[in-house]
């Protein structure tokens, strides 16, 4: 009889563990995307180093480029602002942008990206036909209302021609 009394308690514990919304604890960006679904996740590796874990969240359980979504980064190692900007510019140069546009976009990155420590989180809130908001932890957010920049920047990870197609498939839920 004693073990039977433990069953309701175990059911409550299991409910708490398995039915907590994904957004719980993300308070710094989830006000923009209520009750988000985790679409997929993966780790960006450079040579032998894991740089960050990526998670893609959406309002539905399917990735749709024409709907609002959040791409969350959990840094696994200290990463400098300069290295993120440099890597971003390398990817953006592949788009054959004009020098003027590339310089303008580099200024966007300068004001939107910060040094990150291992364990810290950042996120990109993508709003189709509006722009992109950069979040870092709970104290930093910058919105860039430039649709072309937003699409090009998010394409680094989610574009059809990304340099990391396997990672794209993982975070868009195409492969686990």
Helices and strands as residue ranges (DSSP letters): H 2-18, G 30-32, E 37-46, E 49-58, E 69-75, H 81-93, H 99-112, E 121-127, E 131-136, E 140-144, H 147-158, H 165-171
